[in-house]
Amino acid sequence: MAGPVSGSAGVNGHRVADESLLNDEKSMLDNDPGGMLRATASAGAQVREAAALAAEVDLSMLADEGRPRAVVVAGIGTAGLTGSILSTVAGPRCPVPIIGHRSAGVPGWVGAADVVIAVSASGRSPEALAAAEAAARRGARLVAIGNPGSDLEAVAERARAPFIGVPRRAPARATLWGLTIPVLFAGRALGIAKLAEADIAETATRLDADAERCRPGADSFVNPAKELALGLAGSVPIVWGSSPLATVAARRFADTLAANARYPVMAGALGEAGRGRVGLLDGVFGGLAETSRDIFADPADDADELTRLRLVVFRDGGLNPEDDADEPVAVEERRADAIQTLADRRGVRCDVLTAEGGSSLERLASLVAVPDFASLYLALAHGLDPMAVPAISEMKELSNPLPEGI
């Protein structure tokens, strides 16, 4: 397991981000021995491969008994996020509740009228395995998604349930799209989510284009992911989404910032933030830090005091014509405008990422791709190997077994 490379030594021994590390492609790739950059750049290919694999599996039995009472998507970490994505793609008019379940087993009310989708990149997650076994015992319809030849596939076979095998080639947090697409195929088979072939193709193309924009060889002044990473360096990131779709992307960014770059981060929905957490802008890392700062002080002497909030707002102005939801979208956009104004008044820097594309899936991809790369570049700018996270490995050893990480 590779350890941190020697980076720039900051004030009081703190490691600071070094932009020069991001403009030396060879050095960057040497410091990414696990190939996290390469795995993240494969997002478009993941979409295509997973769609082809899912299309080969007969999912008709999921729909044989008609519309389910509820759909439970069971998994942890990145696998757990797929439930939120299915709910987002299904949209607010989905006639069936879609529930993400991130602990062992399934909710007590799950029975024969329900569907359980068990997801695990490795196929060994205790949460997904327990959910699949519980679904089989209770007579619920089951579909399992994970690594071929795994324990999860064996459970599905015993239950005579469909299994979509997605080969694992990288840590789960770098295979979001390989896990997501089969979940969406299951949702389509159940009739609760629309997923056109064009949506899949356009999403893959979008991810390819963003991977090219964020490639390691592109200098920081033309690479949006490197620019975002350097803007976040040394800050306390606060990541908010203006809509349910944007909030999924915000929470994904928080996960990758924590796991890849080891940055503490807060994420959530902008609407919820406006009921309390927006007060952070007035706190010791926000406007209060600006008003109490001695403008004549040497920045080197006050390095700790200069740690500030850095706000990242994910915006989704897209509107599905079938949703007829102009007013909620307008409210979300006004909130996003307001939070940017509040941040500006308090001297808190704010990055804004706006969704692009036609379908919900493509818009989500447009909000996820650049931040995924940014989390890797932030790690590399600090001289960290984004794949080697000793605390995760030690946690697994101490817990024995531990659910697979994000």
Backbone hydrogen bonds in HBPLUS format (Angstrom, degrees):
<---DONOR---> <-ACCEPTOR-->    atom                        ^
c    i                          cat <-CA-CA->   ^        H-A-AA   ^      H-
h    n   atom  resd res      DA  || num        DHA   H-A  angle D-A-AA Bond
n    s   type  num  typ     dist DA aas  dist angle  dist       angle   num
A0005-VAL N   A0383-GLY O   2.74 MM 378  4.88 138.3  1.92 140.2 149.9     1
A0016-VAL N   A0008-SER O   3.28 MM   8  5.82 160.2  2.33 144.3 150.0     2
A0010-GLY N   A0014-HIS O   2.35 MM   4  4.53 122.1  1.66 135.2 156.0     3
A0014-HIS N   A0011-VAL O   3.06 MM   3  5.62 168.9  2.08 121.1 123.3     4
A0018-ASP N   A0381-ALA O   2.85 MM 363  5.09 154.1  1.92 127.9 134.7     5
A0021-LEU N   A0018-ASP O   3.03 MM   3  5.65 145.4  2.15 114.5 123.2     6
A0022-LEU N   A0019-GLU O   2.92 MM   3  5.37 145.3  2.05 110.8 120.9     7
A0023-ASN N   A0020-SER O   3.23 MM   3  5.23 152.4  2.31  98.9 107.1     8
A0028-MET N   A0024-ASP O   2.92 MM   4  6.17 159.0  1.97 157.4 164.3     9
A0029-LEU N   A0025-GLU O   2.99 MM   4  6.23 165.8  2.01 155.6 158.1    10
A0030-ASP N   A0026-LYS O   2.93 MM   4  6.14 151.1  2.01 146.3 155.1    11
A0031-ASN N   A0027-SER O   2.98 MM   4  6.21 141.3  2.13 142.5 152.6    12
A0031-ASN N   A0028-MET O   3.06 MM   3  5.12 123.7  2.39  94.9 109.3    13
A0032-ASP N   A0029-LEU O   3.15 MM   3  4.96 158.9  2.20  99.6 104.5    14
A0035-GLY N   A0032-ASP O   2.97 MM   3  5.51 162.0  2.00 118.1 124.1    15
A0039-ALA N   A0035-GLY O   2.90 MM   4  6.13 159.9  1.94 150.5 156.4    16
A0040-THR N   A0036-MET O   2.91 MM   4  6.03 156.8  1.96 145.5 151.4    17
A0041-ALA N   A0037-LEU O   2.95 MM   4  6.14 148.4  2.05 144.3 153.3    18
A0042-SER N   A0039-ALA O   3.15 MM   3  5.20 148.5  2.25  97.5 107.0    19
A0043-ALA N   A0040-THR O   3.32 MM   3  5.75 153.6  2.40 117.5 117.2    20
A0045-ALA N   A0042-SER O   2.98 MM   3  5.13 110.9  2.47 101.9 118.7    21
A0046-GLN N   A0042-SER O   2.77 MM   4  6.04 148.7  1.86 156.3 167.2    22
A0047-VAL N   A0043-ALA O   3.07 MM   4  6.42 152.2  2.15 148.9 154.9    23
A0048-ARG N   A0044-GLY O   3.21 MM   4  6.58 161.3  2.25 149.3 153.0    24
A0049-GLU N   A0045-ALA O   2.88 MM   4  6.06 170.8  1.88 156.4 159.2    25
A0050-ALA N   A0046-GLN O   2.86 MM   4  5.85 169.0  1.87 152.0 155.8    26
A0051-ALA N   A0047-VAL O   3.00 MM   4  6.04 154.3  2.07 143.2 150.5    27
A0052-ALA N   A0048-ARG O   3.04 MM   4  6.24 157.0  2.09 147.2 153.1    28
A0053-LEU N   A0049-GLU O   2.90 MM   4  6.19 160.2  1.94 154.7 160.5    29
A0054-ALA N   A0050-ALA O   2.85 MM   4  5.97 161.3  1.88 149.0 154.3    30
A0055-ALA N   A0051-ALA O   2.97 MM   4  6.03 149.6  2.07 141.5 149.6    31
A0056-GLU N   A0053-LEU O   3.22 MM   3  5.39 142.3  2.37  99.2 109.4    32
A0057-VAL N   A0054-ALA O   3.15 MM   3  5.46 158.1  2.20 108.6 115.3    33
A0062-LEU N   A0059-LEU O   2.98 MM   3  5.67 154.2  2.05 118.9 126.3    34
A0063-ALA N   A0060-SER O   2.99 MM   3  5.53 138.4  2.17 111.2 121.3    35
A0066-GLY N   A0063-ALA O   3.00 MM   3  5.20 162.2  2.03 116.6 118.3    36
A0069-ARG N   A0113-ALA O   2.79 MM  44  5.53 168.7  1.80 148.0 152.0    37
A0115-VAL N   A0070-ALA O   3.04 MM  45  6.42 158.8  2.08 158.2 164.9    38
A0071-VAL N   A0097-PRO O   2.99 MM  26  6.35 166.8  2.01 166.3 169.9    39
A0099-ILE N   A0071-VAL O   2.81 MM  28  6.19 167.4  1.83 166.1 170.2    40
A0072-VAL N   A0115-VAL O   2.84 MM  43  6.22 166.2  1.86 161.5 165.4    41
A0117-ILE N   A0072-VAL O   2.75 MM  45  6.12 166.1  1.77 164.2 168.0    42
A0073-VAL N   A0099-ILE O   2.85 MM  26  6.15 159.7  1.89 150.0 156.8    43
A0101-HIS N   A0073-VAL O   2.90 MM  28  5.99 166.9  1.92 147.2 146.8    44
A0074-ALA N   A0117-ILE O   2.79 MM  43  6.03 151.9  1.87 145.9 155.6    45
A0119-VAL N   A0074-ALA O   2.86 MM  45  6.07 169.1  1.87 177.4 175.7    46
A0075-GLY N   A0101-HIS O   3.13 MM  26  6.49 158.0  2.18 161.1 166.7    47
A0080-GLY N   A0077-GLY O   3.02 MM   3  5.19 122.3  2.37  99.0 113.5    48
A0081-LEU N   A0077-GLY O   3.27 MM   4  6.69 134.7  2.49 141.4 153.4    49
A0081-LEU N   A0078-THR O   3.03 MM   3  5.16 132.0  2.26  99.1 112.1    50
A0082-THR N   A0079-ALA O   3.22 MM   3  5.56 146.6  2.34 104.7 113.5    51
A0083-GLY N   A0080-GLY O   3.39 MM   3  5.98 150.1  2.49 110.8 116.6    52
A0084-SER N   A0081-LEU O   3.03 MM   3  5.33 122.1  2.38 104.3 118.0    53
A0085-ILE N   A0081-LEU O   3.12 MM   4  6.51 149.9  2.21 148.1 157.2    54
A0086-LEU N   A0082-THR O   2.91 MM   4  6.17 158.7  1.95 148.2 153.3    55
A0087-SER N   A0083-GLY O   3.04 MM   4  6.27 159.9  2.08 145.6 150.8    56
A0088-THR N   A0084-SER O   2.96 MM   4  6.15 150.5  2.05 140.8 149.0    57
A0089-VAL N   A0085-ILE O   2.89 MM   4  6.15 164.1  1.91 157.7 160.9    58
A0090-ALA N   A0086-LEU O   2.85 MM   4  5.96 157.3  1.90 149.7 156.7    59
A0091-GLY N   A0087-SER O   3.03 MM   4  6.18 141.5  2.19 137.9 147.4    60
A0094-CYS N   A0091-GLY O   3.17 MM   3  5.70 164.2  2.20 120.8 122.2    61
A0110-VAL N   A0107-PRO O   3.14 MM   3  5.78 165.2  2.17 121.2 125.6    62
A0114-ASP N   A0111-GLY O   3.06 MM   3  5.69 167.5  2.08 124.5 127.5    63
A0141-ARG N   A0114-ASP O   3.05 MM  27  6.36 148.6  2.15 165.9 157.8    64
A0116-VAL N   A0141-ARG O   2.77 MM  25  6.19 161.1  1.81 161.9 166.9    65
A0143-VAL N   A0116-VAL O   3.06 MM  27  6.54 149.0  2.16 158.8 164.1    66
A0118-ALA N   A0143-VAL O   2.97 MM  25  6.41 149.5  2.07 155.5 162.4    67
A0145-ILE N   A0118-ALA O   2.85 MM  27  6.22 151.3  1.93 164.8 172.3    68
A0120-SER N   A0145-ILE O   3.00 MM  25  6.38 156.3  2.06 158.6 166.2    69
A0152-LEU N   A0123-GLY O   3.04 MM  29  4.89 139.7  2.21 138.1 145.6    70
A0129-LEU N   A0125-SER O   2.94 MM   4  6.13 169.3  1.96 162.9 166.5    71
A0130-ALA N   A0126-PRO O   2.90 MM   4  5.88 163.2  1.93 143.7 148.8    72
A0131-ALA N   A0127-GLU O   2.97 MM   4  6.12 151.5  2.05 143.8 152.2    73
A0132-ALA N   A0128-ALA O   2.91 MM   4  6.11 162.0  1.94 151.2 155.5    74
A0133-GLU N   A0129-LEU O   2.98 MM   4  6.19 163.2  2.00 151.6 156.3    75
A0134-ALA N   A0130-ALA O   2.92 MM   4  6.00 157.2  1.97 143.2 149.9    76
A0135-ALA N   A0131-ALA O   2.87 MM   4  6.03 157.7  1.92 149.5 155.6    77
A0136-ALA N   A0132-ALA O   3.05 MM   4  6.28 158.2  2.10 145.4 150.9    78
A0137-ARG N   A0133-GLU O   3.02 MM   4  6.30 157.0  2.08 146.8 153.0    79
A0138-ARG N   A0134-ALA O   3.03 MM   4  6.20 151.3  2.11 148.2 155.4    80
A0140-ALA N   A0135-ALA O   2.98 MM   5  5.02 142.2  2.13 151.2 151.0    81
A0139-GLY N   A0136-ALA O   3.33 MM   3  5.24 155.6  2.39  97.8 105.0    82
A0144-ALA N   A0162-PRO O   3.06 MM  18  6.50 163.7  2.08 154.3 158.8    83
A0164-ILE N   A0144-ALA O   2.86 MM  20  6.33 161.3  1.89 160.1 164.0    84
A0146-GLY N   A0164-ILE O   3.23 MM  18  6.66 157.1  2.28 152.9 157.9    85
A0166-VAL N   A0146-GLY O   2.76 MM  20  5.47 163.5  1.78 140.8 146.7    86
A0154-ALA N   A0150-SER O   3.25 MM   4  6.63 153.4  2.33 143.7 150.8    87
A0155-VAL N   A0151-ASP O   3.01 MM   4  6.36 153.3  2.08 149.9 156.5    88
A0156-ALA N   A0152-LEU O   3.03 MM   4  6.29 160.4  2.07 147.8 153.0    89
A0157-GLU N   A0153-GLU O   2.88 MM   4  6.14 155.0  1.94 149.6 156.6    90
A0158-ARG N   A0154-ALA O   3.05 MM   4  6.31 159.8  2.09 148.9 153.4    91
A0159-ALA N   A0155-VAL O   3.04 MM   4  6.28 146.2  2.16 144.2 153.7    92
A0160-ARG N   A0156-ALA O   2.91 MM   4  5.94 104.6  2.49 135.3 153.5    93
A0161-ALA N   A0156-ALA O   2.88 MM   5  4.99 173.7  1.88 148.2 149.4    94
A0160-ARG N   A0157-GLU O   3.02 MM   3  4.84 153.7  2.09  98.9 107.1    95
A0174-ALA N   A0171-PRO O   2.87 MM   3  5.56 157.5  1.92 122.5 129.8    96
A0175-THR N   A0172-ALA O   2.92 MM   3  5.14 166.2  1.94 116.6 119.3    97
A0179-LEU N   A0175-THR O   3.28 MM   4  6.56 142.6  2.43 150.3 159.2    98
A0179-LEU N   A0176-LEU O   3.27 MM   3  5.46 134.1  2.49  98.5 109.8    99
A0180-THR N   A0176-LEU O   2.91 MM   4  6.05 149.3  2.01 146.2 156.2   100
A0181-ILE N   A0177-TRP O   3.24 MM   4  6.07 178.9  2.24 146.7 146.8   101
A0183-VAL N   A0180-THR O   3.04 MM   3  5.25 116.8  2.45 103.0 118.8   102
A0184-LEU N   A0180-THR O   3.01 MM   4  6.36 153.7  2.08 155.3 163.5   103
A0185-PHE N   A0181-ILE O   2.92 MM   4  6.25 148.0  2.03 149.7 159.4   104
A0186-ALA N   A0182-PRO O   2.97 MM   4  6.26 154.0  2.04 147.0 153.2   105
A0187-GLY N   A0183-VAL O   2.98 MM   4  6.31 152.6  2.05 143.5 151.4   106
A0188-ARG N   A0184-LEU O   2.82 MM   4  6.11 149.1  1.92 145.6 154.1   107
A0189-ALA N   A0185-PHE O   2.90 MM   4  6.18 157.8  1.95 149.2 155.0   108
A0190-LEU N   A0186-ALA O   3.08 MM   4  6.34 142.0  2.23 142.7 152.6   109
A0192-ILE N   A0187-GLY O   3.06 MM   5  5.53 156.2  2.12 164.3 159.0   110
A0191-GLY N   A0188-ARG O   2.92 MM   3  4.97 148.9  2.02 101.4 111.6   111
A0199-ASP N   A0196-ALA O   3.01 MM   3  5.13 122.4  2.35  97.7 112.2   112
A0200-ILE N   A0196-ALA O   3.23 MM   4  6.67 154.8  2.30 150.8 156.5   113
A0201-ALA N   A0197-GLU O   3.00 MM   4  6.30 165.8  2.02 152.6 156.3   114
A0202-GLU N   A0198-ALA O   2.86 MM   4  5.96 165.5  1.88 152.0 156.1   115
A0203-THR N   A0199-ASP O   2.95 MM   4  6.01 151.6  2.03 142.2 150.1   116
A0204-ALA N   A0200-ILE O   3.01 MM   4  6.24 161.1  2.05 150.5 155.3   117
A0205-THR N   A0201-ALA O   2.97 MM   4  6.21 157.4  2.02 146.7 153.3   118
A0206-ARG N   A0202-GLU O   2.91 MM   4  6.06 155.0  1.97 143.1 150.0   119
A0207-LEU N   A0203-THR O   2.99 MM   4  6.25 161.7  2.02 151.6 155.7   120
A0208-ASP N   A0204-ALA O   2.96 MM   4  6.21 152.5  2.03 146.3 154.1   121
A0209-ALA N   A0205-THR O   2.97 MM   4  6.21 161.4  2.00 151.3 155.7   122
A0210-ASP N   A0206-ARG O   2.98 MM   4  6.26 158.4  2.03 152.1 157.8   123
A0211-ALA N   A0207-LEU O   2.97 MM   4  6.09 149.1  2.07 142.2 150.7   124
A0212-GLU N   A0208-ASP O   3.04 MM   4  6.35 146.5  2.16 145.3 154.2   125
A0213-ARG N   A0209-ALA O   3.04 MM   4  6.37 155.4  2.10 145.5 152.0   126
A0214-CYS N   A0210-ASP O   2.96 MM   4  6.08 145.8  2.08 142.7 151.7   127
A0215-ARG N   A0212-GLU O   3.39 MM   3  5.15 166.4  2.41 105.3 105.3   128
A0218-ALA N   A0215-ARG O   3.07 MM   3  5.67 164.3  2.09 120.9 125.8   129
A0222-VAL N   A0219-ASP O   3.02 MM   3  5.72 162.5  2.05 121.5 127.1   130
A0223-ASN N   A0219-ASP O   2.98 MM   4  5.92 116.8  2.39 145.7 161.8   131
A0227-GLU N   A0223-ASN O   2.99 MM   4  6.21 162.0  2.03 158.4 164.2   132
A0228-LEU N   A0224-PRO O   3.00 MM   4  6.09 155.9  2.06 138.6 144.6   133
A0229-ALA N   A0225-ALA O   2.94 MM   4  6.11 159.3  1.99 145.4 151.4   134
A0230-LEU N   A0226-LYS O   2.94 MM   4  6.13 165.5  1.96 153.5 156.3   135
A0231-GLY N   A0227-GLU O   3.06 MM   4  6.20 146.9  2.17 141.3 150.5   136
A0232-LEU N   A0228-LEU O   3.10 MM   4  6.34 141.9  2.25 144.7 154.1   137
A0232-LEU N   A0229-ALA O   3.16 MM   3  5.22 126.9  2.46  95.8 109.0   138
A0233-ALA N   A0229-ALA O   3.09 MM   4  6.25 128.2  2.37 140.8 154.7   139
A0235-SER N   A0232-LEU O   3.01 MM   3  5.53 151.4  2.10 147.8 144.5   140
A0236-VAL N   A0308-ARG O   2.83 MM  72  6.00 152.6  1.90 145.7 149.6   141
A0310-ARG N   A0236-VAL O   3.08 MM  74  5.89 147.4  2.19 131.6 128.5   142
A0266-MET N   A0237-PRO O   3.23 MM  29  6.64 159.9  2.27 149.5 154.4   143
A0238-ILE N   A0310-ARG O   2.98 MM  72  6.10 158.3  2.03 148.3 148.4   144
A0312-VAL N   A0238-ILE O   2.82 MM  74  6.14 157.7  1.87 164.3 164.8   145
A0239-VAL N   A0266-MET O   2.76 MM  27  6.12 171.4  1.77 163.8 166.3   146
A0268-GLY N   A0239-VAL O   3.10 MM  29  6.71 136.5  2.29 152.4 163.2   147
A0240-TRP N   A0312-VAL O   2.97 MM  72  6.41 157.4  2.03 163.4 170.7   148
A0314-PHE N   A0240-TRP O   2.85 MM  74  6.20 167.9  1.86 160.3 164.6   149
A0241-GLY N   A0268-GLY O   3.01 MM  27  6.42 152.0  2.09 151.9 160.9   150
A0270-LEU N   A0241-GLY O   2.75 MM  29  5.39 167.1  1.77 155.8 151.2   151
A0242-SER N   A0314-PHE O   2.86 MM  72  6.12 154.3  1.93 166.5 173.4   152
A0247-THR N   A0243-SER O   2.75 MM   4  5.87 146.9  1.85 153.2 163.0   153
A0248-VAL N   A0244-PRO O   3.13 MM   4  6.39 146.8  2.24 143.3 150.3   154
A0249-ALA N   A0245-LEU O   3.30 MM   4  6.72 156.6  2.36 146.2 151.7   155
A0250-ALA N   A0246-ALA O   2.88 MM   4  6.17 148.9  1.98 142.6 152.1   156
A0251-ARG N   A0247-THR O   2.93 MM   4  6.14 161.0  1.97 150.8 154.3   157
A0252-ARG N   A0248-VAL O   3.00 MM   4  6.21 149.0  2.10 143.3 152.4   158
A0253-PHE N   A0249-ALA O   2.97 MM   4  6.22 154.2  2.04 146.2 152.6   159
A0254-ALA N   A0250-ALA O   3.02 MM   4  6.35 153.1  2.09 145.6 153.0   160
A0255-ASP N   A0251-ARG O   3.04 MM   4  6.28 155.6  2.10 144.3 150.1   161
A0256-THR N   A0252-ARG O   3.04 MM   4  6.37 162.1  2.07 153.6 157.6   162
A0257-LEU N   A0253-PHE O   2.85 MM   4  5.99 157.7  1.90 152.1 158.7   163
A0258-ALA N   A0254-ALA O   3.09 MM   4  6.19 156.7  2.14 144.6 150.3   164
A0259-ALA N   A0255-ASP O   2.97 MM   4  6.17 169.8  1.98 152.5 155.4   165
A0260-ASN N   A0256-THR O   2.80 MM   4  5.46 156.7  1.85 139.7 147.7   166
A0261-ALA N   A0257-LEU O   3.13 MM   4  5.09 131.0  2.38 112.3 126.1   167
A0263-TYR N   A0257-LEU O   3.11 MM   6  5.59 176.7  2.11 129.2 130.1   168
A0262-ARG N   A0258-ALA O   3.10 MM   4  4.42 125.8  2.40 105.5 115.4   169
A0273-ALA N   A0269-ALA O   2.97 MM   4  6.26 157.7  2.02 150.7 157.9   170
A0274-GLY N   A0270-LEU O   2.99 MM   4  6.19 146.6  2.11 146.8 153.9   171
A0275-ARG N   A0272-GLU O   2.97 MM   3  5.41 159.4  2.01 112.0 118.8   172
A0276-GLY N   A0273-ALA O   3.06 MM   3  5.55 167.2  2.07 118.7 120.7   173
A0278-VAL N   A0273-ALA O   2.76 MM   5  5.28 141.5  1.91 151.9 138.9   174
A0279-GLY N   A0276-GLY O   3.00 MM   3  5.88 164.7  2.03 122.9 127.8   175
A0280-LEU N   A0277-ARG O   2.97 MM   3  5.71 170.4  1.98 121.1 124.3   176
A0281-LEU N   A0278-VAL O   3.06 MM   3  5.94 159.9  2.11 122.8 126.8   177
A0282-ASP N   A0279-GLY O   2.93 MM   3  5.46 154.9  1.99 114.7 122.3   178
A0283-GLY N   A0280-LEU O   2.98 MM   3  4.96 162.3  2.01 107.2 112.8   179
A0287-GLY N   A0281-LEU O   2.53 MM   6  5.75 172.3  1.54 146.3 148.7   180
A0286-GLY N   A0283-GLY O   3.00 MM   3  5.03 154.0  2.07 104.0 112.4   181
A0288-LEU N   A0283-GLY O   3.19 MM   5  5.40 134.3  2.41 143.2 148.9   182
A0309-LEU N   A0285-PHE O   2.84 MM  24  5.45 151.1  1.93 150.5 143.7   183
A0289-ALA N   A0286-GLY O   3.17 MM   3  5.61 129.3  2.44 107.4 118.9   184
A0290-GLU N   A0287-GLY O   3.11 MM   3  5.12 120.9  2.47  94.8 109.4   185
A0291-THR N   A0287-GLY O   3.04 MM   4  6.36 158.5  2.09 154.2 159.3   186
A0292-SER N   A0288-LEU O   3.05 MM   4  6.08 146.7  2.16 144.9 152.9   187
A0297-ALA N   A0294-ASP O   3.03 MM   3  5.32 163.0  2.06 112.1 117.6   188
A0301-ASP N   A0298-ASP O   2.79 MM   3  5.36 143.4  1.92 118.1 128.7   189
A0302-ASP N   A0299-PRO O   3.17 MM   3  5.14 139.7  2.34  96.3 107.6   190
A0306-LEU N   A0302-ASP O   3.09 MM   4  6.30 130.5  2.35 148.5 162.3   191
A0306-LEU N   A0303-ALA O   3.16 MM   3  5.20 139.1  2.34  97.2 108.7   192
A0307-THR N   A0304-ASP O   3.25 MM   3  5.70 167.2  2.27 111.1 114.7   193
A0311-LEU N   A0349-ARG O   2.99 MM  38  6.21 157.4  2.04 168.7 161.8   194
A0351-ASP N   A0311-LEU O   2.79 MM  40  6.23 159.2  1.83 156.8 160.3   195
A0313-VAL N   A0351-ASP O   2.81 MM  38  6.22 164.5  1.83 166.1 168.9   196
A0353-LEU N   A0313-VAL O   2.91 MM  40  6.29 163.8  1.94 159.0 163.5   197
A0315-ARG N   A0353-LEU O   2.77 MM  38  6.07 169.0  1.78 163.1 166.0   198
A0355-ALA N   A0315-ARG O   2.85 MM  40  6.21 160.0  1.89 159.5 164.9   199
A0323-ASP N   A0320-ASN O   2.83 MM   3  5.45 156.7  1.88 123.1 130.6   200
A0329-VAL N   A0325-ALA O   3.23 MM   4  6.41 165.9  2.25 156.7 160.8   201
A0330-ALA N   A0326-ASP O   2.92 MM   4  6.14 155.4  1.98 150.7 158.3   202
A0331-VAL N   A0327-GLU O   2.94 MM   4  6.23 156.1  2.00 155.1 161.4   203
A0332-GLU N   A0328-PRO O   2.98 MM   4  6.24 159.4  2.02 148.7 154.0   204
A0333-GLU N   A0329-VAL O   2.94 MM   4  6.20 157.1  1.99 151.6 157.6   205
A0334-ARG N   A0330-ALA O   2.97 MM   4  6.22 153.8  2.04 147.1 154.1   206
A0335-ARG N   A0331-VAL O   2.98 MM   4  6.25 156.7  2.03 151.1 157.4   207
A0336-ALA N   A0332-GLU O   3.02 MM   4  6.30 156.7  2.08 145.7 151.9   208
A0337-ASP N   A0333-GLU O   2.95 MM   4  6.23 157.5  2.00 147.8 153.7   209
A0338-ALA N   A0334-ARG O   2.89 MM   4  6.10 157.2  1.95 147.3 153.9   210
A0339-ILE N   A0335-ARG O   2.93 MM   4  6.20 160.6  1.97 155.8 159.7   211
A0340-GLN N   A0336-ALA O   3.17 MM   4  6.36 155.2  2.24 145.3 151.4   212
A0341-THR N   A0337-ASP O   3.07 MM   4  6.35 152.6  2.14 146.2 153.8   213
A0342-LEU N   A0338-ALA O   2.89 MM   4  6.19 161.9  1.92 155.4 160.0   214
A0343-ALA N   A0339-ILE O   2.98 MM   4  6.11 160.7  2.02 145.3 150.3   215
A0344-ASP N   A0340-GLN O   3.03 MM   4  6.17 159.4  2.08 143.9 149.6   216
A0345-ARG N   A0341-THR O   3.01 MM   4  6.26 156.2  2.06 151.4 157.3   217
A0346-ARG N   A0342-LEU O   3.25 MM   4  6.47 136.3  2.45 140.5 151.1   218
A0346-ARG N   A0343-ALA O   3.12 MM   3  5.25 133.5  2.35  98.5 111.1   219
A0348-VAL N   A0343-ALA O   2.90 MM   5  4.88 155.7  1.96 151.6 147.1   220
A0347-GLY N   A0344-ASP O   3.25 MM   3  5.17 165.5  2.27 103.8 107.6   221
A0363-ARG N   A0359-SER O   2.98 MM   4  6.22 163.6  2.01 152.2 157.1   222
A0364-LEU N   A0360-SER O   2.91 MM   4  6.09 157.1  1.96 148.7 154.9   223
A0365-ALA N   A0361-LEU O   2.99 MM   4  6.22 160.7  2.03 146.6 152.0   224
A0366-SER N   A0362-GLU O   2.94 MM   4  6.21 149.2  2.03 147.8 155.9   225
A0367-LEU N   A0364-LEU O   2.99 MM   3  5.25 138.4  2.17 103.6 115.5   226
A0368-VAL N   A0364-LEU O   3.07 MM   4  6.31 129.6  2.34 145.2 159.7   227
A0368-VAL N   A0365-ALA O   3.20 MM   3  5.08 137.1  2.39  94.5 106.4   228
A0369-ALA N   A0365-ALA O   3.08 MM   4  5.99 167.5  2.10 158.4 158.4   229
A0372-ASP N   A0368-VAL O   2.99 MM   4  6.06 152.9  2.06 155.1 163.2   230
A0373-PHE N   A0369-ALA O   3.28 MM   4  6.66 160.1  2.32 154.0 157.5   231
A0374-ALA N   A0370-VAL O   2.87 MM   4  6.14 155.2  1.94 150.6 158.9   232
A0375-SER N   A0371-PRO O   2.97 MM   4  6.19 152.9  2.05 152.9 156.5   233
A0376-LEU N   A0373-PHE O   3.02 MM   3  5.20 123.7  2.35 100.7 115.1   234
A0377-TYR N   A0373-PHE O   2.93 MM   4  6.27 161.1  1.97 157.0 162.8   235
A0378-LEU N   A0374-ALA O   2.86 MM   4  6.02 150.8  1.95 149.1 156.7   236
A0379-ALA N   A0375-SER O   3.28 MM   4  6.42 150.9  2.37 132.8 139.6   237
A0380-LEU N   A0376-LEU O   2.96 MM   4  6.28 164.1  1.99 152.3 156.5   238
A0381-ALA N   A0377-TYR O   2.82 MM   4  5.92 149.3  1.91 144.7 152.8   239
A0382-HIS N   A0379-ALA O   3.07 MM   3  5.32 140.2  2.23 102.3 113.7   240
A0384-LEU N   A0379-ALA O   2.88 MM   5  5.01 162.5  1.91 144.0 140.7   241
A0383-GLY N   A0380-LEU O   2.98 MM   3  4.86 159.6  2.02 102.8 108.1   242
A0392-ILE N   A0389-VAL O   2.97 MM   3  5.60 130.6  2.22 118.3 130.0   243
A0393-SER N   A0389-VAL O   3.35 MM   4  6.73 160.2  2.39 152.3 157.8   244
A0394-GLU N   A0390-PRO O   2.82 MM   4  6.05 165.8  1.84 160.8 165.0   245
A0395-MET N   A0391-ALA O   2.88 MM   4  5.93 151.2  1.96 139.6 147.8   246
A0396-LYS N   A0392-ILE O   3.01 MM   4  6.29 155.0  2.07 148.0 154.1   247
A0397-GLU N   A0393-SER O   3.04 MM   4  6.35 157.8  2.09 146.8 152.9   248
A0398-LEU N   A0394-GLU O   2.86 MM   4  6.06 161.6  1.89 152.8 157.6   249
A0399-SER N   A0395-MET O   2.86 MM   4  5.90 152.7  1.93 146.8 154.3   250
A0400-ASN N   A0396-LYS O   2.87 MM   4  5.68 164.1  1.89 146.7 152.1   251
